[in-house]
């Protein structure tokens, strides 16, 4: 009965005494556990390739060149086009260099600012292969294989 205290209102437990854990040890423990959580699939913990070492896709490079041609034809700077398309100037630069992969909405905003249609933007791109490039990422949304006895 050493862990209980008798008061006028009944028997109460003593408050637990917690040990102080150094923050750095705790953080190191948490980060080491995060990389190998029990319920995670292998694709969810895989590191993405470094974008600086990977080459841009040919279609993105051709699209970037087409946007740059349209921008020069409209006599607009990257800053002006970015303001009119509601994106950052550095993003326009990344698109033109073929590094960024713009969404359809961003492309529509760029087309509106450049006074061209999406069809004109995606008109026949000279000698661009539409064949997929690189390796395909593992689909992290694929459910793990369940054994029949676990389905009951």
C-alpha positions in Angstrom: 0.0 0.0 0.0 3.0 2.3 -0.4 1.7 3.7 -3.7 -1.6 4.8 -2.2 -2.3 7.8 -0.1 -5.2 7.9 2.4 -7.0 11.2 2.5 -10.3 12.4 4.0 -12.0 11.7 0.6 -10.8 8.2 0.1 -7.7 6.4 -1.1 -5.8 8.0 -4.0 -2.9 6.8 -6.0 0.4 8.7 -5.7 1.2 10.7 -8.8 3.6 8.8 -11.0 7.2 10.0 -11.1 8.4 10.3 -14.7 12.1 10.0 -15.6 13.5 12.9 -17.6 14.6 11.8 -21.0 17.1 13.8 -22.9 15.4 15.4 -25.9 18.2 14.4 -28.3 18.0 10.7 -27.4 14.2 10.8 -27.8 14.4 12.5 -31.2 17.0 10.1 -32.4 14.9 7.2 -31.3 11.8 8.6 -33.0 13.6 9.3 -36.3 15.1 5.8 -36.4 11.7 4.3 -35.9 10.0 6.4 -38.5 12.1 4.9 -41.4 10.8 1.4 -40.5 7.3 1.6 -39.2 5.6 -1.8 -39.0 2.6 -1.1 -41.2 4.4 0.8 -44.0 4.9 -0.6 -47.5 8.4 -0.6 -48.9 7.5 1.9 -51.6 6.4 4.4 -48.9 9.8 4.5 -47.4 11.8 4.5 -50.6 13.8 7.7 -51.3 13.1 9.6 -54.4 16.0 10.1 -56.9 17.9 13.3 -56.6 16.3 15.7 -59.2 19.6 17.4 -59.9 21.1 14.2 -61.3 18.1 13.0 -63.3 17.5 14.3 -66.8 14.3 16.2 -67.7 11.9 14.3 -69.9 12.1 15.2 -73.6 8.4 16.2 -73.6 8.9 18.7 -70.8 12.0 20.2 -72.5 10.0 20.6 -75.8 7.0 22.1 -73.9 9.4 24.5 -72.1 10.9 25.6 -75.4 7.4 26.1 -76.9 6.4 28.3 -73.9 9.6 30.3 -74.3 8.9 30.8 -78.0 5.3 32.0 -77.2 6.6 34.3 -74.5 9.1 35.9 -76.8 6.5 36.2 -79.5 4.2 38.0 -77.0 7.2 40.2 -76.0 6.8 39.4 -72.3 9.4 38.9 -69.7 9.4 35.9 -67.3 8.4 38.2 -64.5 5.4 39.7 -66.5 4.2 36.2 -67.6 4.5 34.9 -64.0 2.4 37.8 -62.7 -0.3 37.3 -65.3 -0.3 33.5 -64.8 -0.4 33.7 -61.0 2.9 31.7 -60.5 6.4 32.6 -59.4 9.0 33.8 -61.8 11.4 31.0 -60.8 8.6 28.5 -61.7 8.4 30.0 -65.2 12.2 29.5 -65.5 11.9 25.9 -64.4 9.1 25.2 -66.9 11.1 26.7 -69.7 14.2 24.7 -68.8 12.1 21.5 -68.7 12.7 20.9 -65.0 9.2 21.6 -63.7 6.1 19.5 -64.6 3.3 22.1 -64.7 -0.3 21.1 -64.0 -3.1 21.5 -66.6 -4.4 24.5 -64.6 -1.0 26.2 -64.7 -0.7 25.5 -68.4 -4.2 27.0 -69.0 -3.1 30.1 -67.0 0.0 30.4 -69.1 -1.9 30.0 -72.4 -4.4 32.7 -71.3 -1.5 35.1 -70.4 0.2 34.3 -73.8 -3.0 34.5 -75.8 -2.6 31.0 -77.2 -4.7 27.9 -76.9 -3.7 24.6 -75.2 -4.0 23.0 -78.7 -1.5 25.5 -80.1 0.8 24.9 -77.2 0.7 21.2 -77.7 0.8 21.4 -81.5 3.2 18.9 -83.2 6.4 19.0 -81.2 9.3 18.3 -83.5 11.0 14.9 -83.0 9.8 14.4 -79.5 9.4 10.8 -78.4 6.3 10.1 -76.4 7.8 6.8 -75.1 8.0 6.7 -71.3 11.5 7.5 -70.0 13.3 6.2 -66.9 12.1 3.7 -64.4 8.6 3.7 -63.0 8.1 4.3 -59.3 6.6 1.6 -57.2 3.0 2.3 -56.5 2.7 2.9 -52.8 -1.0 2.6 -52.9 -0.9 -1.0 -53.9 -2.3 -3.0 -50.9 -0.1 -5.7 -49.4 -0.8 -9.4 -50.2 -3.3 -10.7 -47.7 -3.4 -14.4 -46.9 -6.8 -16.1 -47.1 -6.9 -16.8 -43.3 -6.5 -13.1 -42.6 -9.7 -12.2 -44.6 -12.0 -14.0 -42.1 
